[in-house]
Amino acid sequence: MKQYRPDTTCIHAGYTPGNGEPRVLPIVQSTTYTYDSSKEMGDLFDLKADGFFYTRLGNPTLDAVEKKLAALEGGVGALVTSSGQAATMMAVLNICHAGGHVVCSSAVYGGTFNLFYKTLHEMGIDCTFVSPNCTEDELNAAFRENTRCVFAETLTNPSLVVTDLEMFANAAHAHGVPCIVDNTFPTPINCRPFEFGVDIVTHSTTKYLDGHAVQLGGAIVDSGNFDWNNGKFPEFTEPDESYHGIVYAEHFGKAAYIAKARCHLMRDIGAQAAPMNAFYLNLGMETLALRMERHCSNAQKIAEFLEQDDRVAWVNYPGLESSPYHELAMKYMPHGTCGVISFGIKGGREAATRFMDSLELASVVTHVADLRTCVLHPASTTHRQMTDEQLKEAGVSPDLIRLSVGIENPEDILDDIKQALEKATK
């Protein structure tokens, strides 16, 4: 397919109907696929031929969405998963085993923090958390001989720290390991991490990529740029006896990482996305560029209002010139960041609760990053499993309100915020 600009890619990449075929990507709601001979089926299982034989490993609807995601991020391949958590876990497990070590930014989504802090630790994988604001020397000091990857979020949830992608990627490469970045909040419309040296990108497709809160999903995208043949990753350069002795780096070349994630981990873990969910995700991505433009312009207006209101204690939005991350945002996301704003109002946790309970247009929900404005108090919900010290390291203060600005008329959103502030600070 011709290389189109991102907004055109959102619409046309992944699926090109032939003569007389459906204009819209079909939902192939089938677990299995028939072939004329056992040899054809055997060649598929031996990875000697391309095709579909079981939806856990591949499906025409999923395949089209994966191709669109890879095109948007500029990668060689993608794998959709049942959730963003599944994508993060599989992205790490694909290269890190018991006895391994991960360097991770401390300012990540609460569920991601717990995955590294507890679940992966229980599986024998250690993690060193570093501040997203760390210096290059501090970041390099976190590496060990058994480190197998670095993980961070492009734009952290909910503290909205902009990660210095080039610094994290350069440090990872200096130690011979890949840099993995969760690009959920900016989406590839606002940031393409591969252009700054990142090797692997993950997404919670449940958020902006879907945009309508109708499907749960995740994705891993492989840049194809990391050289696995450096002595640290024998799983790519030595035969996989569980898959007929295949050597992924030889057989799949630049797509070795994403091929192994599918053939090995998806086969064994089975955290596959459903075809219906992939269909909904594709519908959402078709309007992604339009929605992100409106999310960002609305959020900028709301953030500027909050910054000037005396009832507001503080505001964090990278689009504001007052933000400590504004310069990095302009470097990595010059056309906009996302629609999420973090702020606190005077009166602390109690005032925050009154504010949220007084909103009429905006909803109090766990979800974030869809077309409807919503709000959450992370310290008592998504990050409640963290200690006070861990909350501090993650940039989540007790009064932090996460406002996910939707695509409604910005004046209606402002009116709702104004009346809620009035009630909360009486």
N, C-alpha and C positions, 0 to 999 in steps of 0.2 A: 504494500500500500504506500502511496505517496506520503511524504512527511508533511503533515499539516500542522498548523498552529494549535495550541492546546485546546481552545474552545471548539474548534472543528474536530479535533481528535476525540473530544468527549462524546461527540455525536456519531462519528463514523467508524472509529477504530474497533477492531475485534470481530465484526460481523459484516460481510458483504454479500447480500442476497444475489443469487443467480437468477437467470431467466425463469419467471413464473414462481419463484420462491417467496416466502413471507417477507414483507417489508420490515417487519419488526422481529427482533431476535426471538425465536420460539423457545418455549419451555419444554425441554426434553425430559419428561418426568418418567424416566425409565432407569432401573438399576443395571440392566444388562443389555448386551448387544449381540446379534447373531452373525455368524460367519459360515461360509460354505464348506470349509474344511477345518479339520483339527490342526493342520499345519499352520494355517493363518492365525488361529488362536494361539498356538504355541509360539509363533514369532512375536506376537504381542507381549506374551509373558516373558520372553527372552529379551525384550526391548530391541528386537531387530527390525520391527516395523512400527509405524505410527498408527494410532487408532484408539478406539474406546472399547473396553471389554468389561469394565465394572465402574460404576459411578464413584466409588470411594477413591479411585485413582484418576478418573477423568470422565468428563461428560461434555457434550457439545455446547450446552448453555454455559457451563462453568468455564469452558475453554475460551469462549468468546469474551467473557468478562475478564479473564486473566490476560488475554492479549491486549485488551483496552487498558488495563492497569499498567502493564509493562510499557505500552506505548506512551502513556501519560508521564510515567516516571523516567522514561528513557532507558529501560532495562532490557535484558535479554529474555526474561521470562518471569512469570508470577504464579503463585499458588494461592487460591482462595481457601479460607478455613471457616470453621463454624463460629468463631468469635475472634475478637482482637486479642484476647488472652491466649487463645490457642495459637495464634500467629506468633506472638512473642515467645511463647514456650518452645514452639517448634523451630523458630529461627535460631534459638540458642542451642537446643538439644542437637540440632543438625551438625554442630561443630564442637560441642562441649559435653564431656562425659564425666562420670564419677572420678574425682581426683583433679578435675579441672577448676578453673578460676575465671571469674568475670569481673571486669571493672564497669561500674554502673553509676550514672548520675543519681544523686540522692533526690533530686526534684523530678520524680516521675509520678504518674498516676498511682493512687493508693493500691489498686489491685496488682499493678506491675511491681511495686515495691515489695508486696507480700510474696509474690511469686519468687523473686530473687532472695529475699530475706529468709523465707521459711521453706517453701516447697522445693526449690532447687537445692537449697542447703540440705534438706532431708534426703535428697537424691545424690548427695556427695559432691555437689558443686558449690564452691565457696564464692562469695561476692564481696568486693570492697567498694563501698559507696564513696563517691567524691562529690564535692560541691560543684554544681554547674558553673559556678563563678571561679573555680579553681584556676591557679596559674598553670602554665605549661609544665613547670618543675613539679608542682604538686600532683598533676595528672600522671606524669611519668613515674613518680615515686610509688604509685598504686599498683604498677604492673609487677607480676611475678613470672618466674620461669614457666609456670603452668597456666598462665593467662591465655585464654583462647578467643576472647572478643571484648569489645567495648560497646556499651549500650547507653543510649541517651534518647531524649525526645527533642525534636526540632524546636518545638514550642511547648513548654511543660504545662501539664494539667494538674492543678488549676493555677499555679503560681505565675505562669506566663513568662518564665525565664527563656530568653533566646539563647540557645546553645551555640557556642562558637564551633561550628561544624568542621571547619578546616583544622582547627587546633586538635579536636578530638580525633579526626581522621588521620592527621599527621602523626599523632602520638601512637595510635593503633598500628600504623604501618611501620613506624620505627621499631616496634616490638614484634613485627611479623604476624599481626593478627588483623582481622577485619573490623570495621566500624559499622555497627548496626544502629539505625536511627528510626524511631517511631515518628512518622510524618503525618499523623492523624489530623492535628489542628490546622496546619497551613494547607494541607492537600497539595498535590502536584501543580495545582493552579498557581499557588503563591510561592512554593519552594520546591525545587528539584535537587534534593541532597546529593545525588550522584555527581552533579556538576561541581561540587565542592569536596570531592574525594571520598564521600561515604560509599560503602560497598553494598550494603543490604538495607532495604527499607521495609518497615512493617506499617500496617494500618489497622485501626479498628474501623472497618467499613460501615459499622453501625452509625457513625457520626456523619460528618459533612458529605462523604462520598455517597451515602444513601440520601441523607437530608430530610427524610420524611418519617423516621422512626418506625419503619415497617419491617426491617430485617435485621437480624443479628448476624454479624460476620466479621471476618478479618482477612488480611492478605499479607503475603511476603513477596517482595519484588527483589530480584537479583540483578545487580548492575552488570555482572559478567566481567568485572575489572580486576577482581582479586586473584592473585596467583597462588593457588592452593599447593603448588609443587615447591614448597619452601622447607619441607622437612617437619613441619609442625602438625600437618593434617593428613596422616596416613589413610584416613577413611576415604579420601578422594584419590589417592595415588596408589593404593594397594587394592588387590581384589576383594570384593565384597562376596564372601562365600555364601551369604544368605540370598544373593541374587545372581547365581550362576557364575560367580567370580568376576563380575563386571568391574572395571576400573573407571569410576565416574569421570575423572579428569581426562582420560583418553577418549572415552566413548562420547561424552557430551561437550567436551571443550569448555568454552566460556560459560555454558549453561550447567556446569557440573553441580553447583550448589543447589539450584532450584530443582534439578532432576533428582538429586539424592533426597531432598526434602519430600518430594512426591513419592518416589519409588520405595524409600525406606520408611520414613517417619509417618507419612500419611497412610501407607499400607499397614503399619503396625499400630498407630494410635487411632486412626480413623476419624479425626476431627474435621471431616469434610463439610463444606457448605451444601445446602440443599439447592437443587435447581430452581425452585420457586424463589428462594431468597436471592440467588444470583440474578434472576430476571428483574426483581425489584431493585436490586443494586444497580443494574444497568440502566433502568429507567431514571434513577436518581442521578447517575453520572452524566446523563445526556444534558442535564441543566446545571451541572456543577459550576461551570465558569460564570454563568449568570448569577447563580445564588451566592457564590463567594464574593463577587463584586458588591452585591447588596448587603450581605452580612458585614463586610468590612466598612462600608460607608456608613451604615447604621451605627455600628459599634463606635466608630470614630466620633460621631455626633454625641452619642450617649456619654462616652468617656470625657469629652470636652465639657459637657454639662456637669458631670459629677465632680470634675476637677475644680470647678468654679463655685460649687455649692458649699456653704459654710457648715452644713450639717454632715458632710462627708469627711471622715478622718484622713483617708488616703485613697488613691486610685492607682492601679497598675494596669496599663495597656501600652504595649510596645509602640503603638502608633502615635502616642503623645510624646512631644519633644522632651518633656520632663522625665520620661521613663529612663532608667539606667540602661535599658536594653534597646533604646531607640536607634543607636548607631549600628548595632549588630542587626537589628530588624531591617534597616535600610540596606544593609549589605546582602543579607540572605533572602529577604522578603520585601523588595522595594515597592511592590504593587499592592501590599496589604498583608496582614498576618492572619487574623481569624475574627470571628464575631464574639469571642469570649472576653469578658472584662472581670478582673478581680478588684474588689474594693471593700472598705470597711466604713461603717458610719459611727459617729460619735455615740457612745453609750454601750459599746462593746457587744458581747454575745446577745444580751437581752434585747438591745435595740435592733440587732440584726434579725432576730426572730420576729419581732413586731413588724419590721419592714417587710419581710417575706410573707408573713401572714396577711398583710394589708394589700398586697398586689392583687389586681383584678384581671388584667390582660395576661400577665406572665404567670406561668404555672410553677409550683414547687414540685420538681420531679428529679429523679436520679439521673435522668438522661441529660445529655448536653449536645450542642451542635446540630440541631435540626432547624427547620424553617420557622418554628414557633419559639417565641421568647420564653425562656425558662430560667429558673434560679435554684441554687442549692447552697447549703452550708456544709462544706467539705469536712470540717473538723468533727462533725457529729454524724457524718454519713459515709462518703467514699473513703475517707482517711481515718475513720474512728478506731481502727485496729492499731493505729500507730501511737507510740508514746509521745509525751510532750516534747521530748528531745528530738524524736524522729520527725514530728510535725514541724519543728523549727528548721531542721535540716532540709525538709521538703518545701519550705517557704509557705507553709500553711499556718497562719495565725488564727487564734480562736475567733476573731471577729471577721474573718475573711468570708465574703459573699462571692460566689461564682455566678455571674450573670451571663447567660448565653443569649446574645441578642439575635432575634430572628429577622425575617425579611418583611415584617409588617411595615406599615407606614411609620417612619421614625417619630413623627409627632404624636402618634397614639402611644408608642412605647414611652416617650418622654412624659406624657401626661400621666401614665400609670405610675411611673417612678416618682414623679412629683407628689402625687397624692399619697403614696405609700410612705415617702419620707416625712411628709407632714404628720401623718398618724404615728409614725415610729418615734419621732423626736419631740412630741408635745411635752 
